[in-house]
Amino acid sequence: MEVISFVASYGAWSWVVAGLILLGLELVLPGGVLVWLGAAALVTGGLALTLPIYWPLQFVIYGVLALGSIWLWLRFRGEGVESDRPLLNQRAARFIGQEITLDEPIHDGSGRLMLGDTVWRIVGPDLAAGARVRIISADGAVLKVEPV
C-alpha cells in the first residue's frame, strides 16, 4: 500500500525516479531485464507528465509496457555467437570418430583406454590388446568403440 500512496502523492515523478533506479540497478546486476522495467517506468512517467492519467491507469500502463518489452526482448534477442570450440566442455564427445590402438584388451564387453592424461572406460566387443578401434559414441564418461 505504501507504493500506491507514494505514486498517488508524487505522481509522474515517482515513475521517473523508479525508472532511473531500475536503470542504475541494471549496471550493478546485469541480465537485461531491469533495463526494460526501467524503460517502462520512464515511459509511464513521461506519459503521466504530459497527460492527466490517474494512478490506477498508470499501473496498468506500466504493467503492459513492462511485460510487452520483456516479451519482445526475449523473443527477438540473439541466440548468441557460435563458438569456435563447441565441444570445449564435453570431453568425451571430442573423441568421437577417433581411431585408437588398444593398450589393454576388452573383456566381457568393457575395458580401459588411455586418452591424453585420462583413463576412460570403454565398452564394445571383446578385442585383444593392440587392436585398432574407432570411438563411435559417448555416454557420460564411458566411450563406446567398434573394431576398425
C-alpha positions as CSV (number, residue, x, y, z in Angstrom):
1,M,0.0,0.0,0.0
2,E,2.9,2.3,0.5
3,V,3.9,2.1,-3.1
4,I,0.4,3.1,-4.2
5,S,0.3,6.1,-1.8
6,F,3.8,7.1,-2.9
7,V,2.7,7.0,-6.6
8,A,-0.6,8.8,-5.8
9,S,1.1,11.6,-3.9
10,Y,4.2,12.2,-6.1
11,G,2.6,11.3,-9.4
12,A,4.7,11.0,-12.5
13,W,8.0,11.9,-10.8
14,S,7.8,8.6,-8.8
15,W,7.8,6.7,-12.1
16,V,10.8,8.7,-13.4
17,V,12.7,8.1,-10.2
18,A,11.8,4.4,-10.2
19,G,12.9,4.1,-13.8
20,L,16.2,5.7,-13.1
21,I,16.8,3.4,-10.1
22,L,16.0,0.4,-12.2
23,L,18.4,1.5,-14.9
24,G,21.1,2.1,-12.3
25,L,20.5,-1.4,-10.9
26,E,21.0,-2.8,-14.3
27,L,24.6,-1.6,-14.2
28,V,25.1,-3.4,-10.9
29,L,23.0,-6.5,-11.6
30,P,23.4,-7.2,-15.4
31,G,20.9,-9.5,-17.0
32,G,18.9,-7.4,-19.4
33,V,15.5,-7.5,-17.5
34,L,15.9,-4.4,-15.3
35,V,16.7,-2.2,-18.3
36,W,13.2,-3.0,-19.8
37,L,11.5,-2.5,-16.5
38,G,13.3,0.9,-16.1
39,A,12.4,1.9,-19.6
40,A,8.7,1.0,-19.0
41,A,8.7,3.1,-15.8
42,L,10.3,6.1,-17.7
43,V,7.7,5.9,-20.5
44,T,4.9,5.7,-17.9
45,G,6.4,8.7,-16.1
46,G,6.7,10.6,-19.4
47,L,3.0,9.8,-20.3
48,A,1.9,10.8,-16.8
49,L,3.8,14.1,-17.0
50,T,2.2,15.0,-20.3
51,L,-1.3,13.6,-19.9
52,P,-3.7,13.6,-17.0
53,I,-3.6,9.9,-16.1
54,Y,-4.9,8.7,-12.7
55,W,-2.6,6.4,-10.7
56,P,-4.6,3.1,-11.3
57,L,-4.2,3.6,-15.1
58,Q,-0.5,4.4,-14.6
59,F,0.0,1.0,-13.0
60,V,-1.9,-0.7,-15.9
61,I,0.3,1.2,-18.5
62,Y,3.4,0.2,-16.6
63,G,2.4,-3.4,-16.4
64,V,1.6,-3.6,-20.1
65,L,4.8,-1.8,-21.1
66,A,6.9,-3.9,-18.8
67,L,5.5,-7.3,-19.8
68,G,5.4,-6.3,-23.5
69,S,9.0,-5.0,-23.6
70,I,10.4,-8.1,-21.8
71,W,8.4,-10.4,-24.1
72,L,9.8,-8.6,-27.2
73,W,13.3,-8.7,-25.8
74,L,13.1,-12.5,-25.0
75,R,11.6,-13.2,-28.4
76,F,13.9,-11.2,-30.6
77,R,17.2,-11.2,-28.8
78,G,20.1,-13.0,-30.5
79,E,20.9,-16.6,-29.5
80,G,24.5,-15.7,-29.1
81,V,27.7,-16.1,-31.0
82,E,28.5,-19.5,-32.4
83,S,31.6,-20.9,-30.6
84,D,34.7,-21.9,-32.5
85,R,35.1,-24.8,-30.0
86,P,31.6,-26.2,-29.4
87,L,32.8,-29.3,-27.6
88,L,35.0,-27.4,-25.1
89,N,33.3,-28.7,-22.0
90,Q,32.3,-32.1,-23.5
91,R,35.5,-34.0,-23.2
92,A,34.0,-37.4,-24.2
93,A,32.3,-36.0,-27.3
94,R,35.6,-34.6,-28.5
95,F,36.9,-38.2,-29.0
96,I,34.1,-39.5,-31.2
97,G,35.4,-40.6,-34.6
98,Q,39.0,-41.0,-33.5
99,E,40.8,-44.3,-34.2
100,I,42.9,-45.6,-31.3
101,T,45.1,-48.7,-30.6
102,L,44.0,-50.6,-27.5
103,D,46.6,-50.7,-24.7
104,E,44.6,-53.3,-22.8
105,P,42.2,-55.9,-24.0
106,I,38.4,-55.6,-23.8
107,H,37.0,-58.5,-21.7
108,D,33.3,-59.2,-21.3
109,G,32.3,-56.0,-23.2
110,S,34.3,-53.5,-21.2
111,G,37.8,-52.3,-20.8
112,R,40.0,-49.2,-20.3
113,L,41.7,-46.8,-22.6
114,M,44.3,-44.1,-22.0
115,L,43.4,-40.9,-24.0
116,G,45.6,-37.9,-23.2
117,D,46.0,-37.8,-19.4
118,T,42.8,-39.7,-18.6
119,V,41.9,-43.4,-18.4
120,W,38.5,-43.9,-19.9
121,R,36.1,-46.8,-19.5
122,I,35.2,-48.3,-22.9
123,V,32.5,-50.7,-24.0
124,G,32.5,-52.8,-27.1
125,P,33.1,-56.3,-28.5
126,D,35.9,-58.4,-26.9
127,L,39.2,-57.5,-28.5
128,A,42.8,-58.1,-27.8
129,A,45.4,-55.5,-26.8
130,G,46.9,-53.8,-29.9
131,A,43.6,-53.9,-31.9
132,R,42.5,-50.7,-33.7
133,V,39.1,-49.3,-32.6
134,R,37.0,-46.3,-33.5
135,I,35.1,-44.4,-30.8
136,I,31.5,-44.2,-32.1
137,S,29.7,-42.6,-29.1
138,A,30.0,-41.4,-25.6
139,D,27.6,-41.9,-22.6
140,G,28.9,-39.8,-19.8
141,A,32.4,-41.0,-19.1
142,V,32.0,-44.2,-21.0
143,L,33.2,-44.5,-24.6
144,K,31.6,-47.0,-27.0
145,V,34.0,-48.5,-29.5
146,E,33.9,-50.7,-32.6
147,P,36.7,-52.5,-34.4
148,V,38.2,-50.8,-37.4
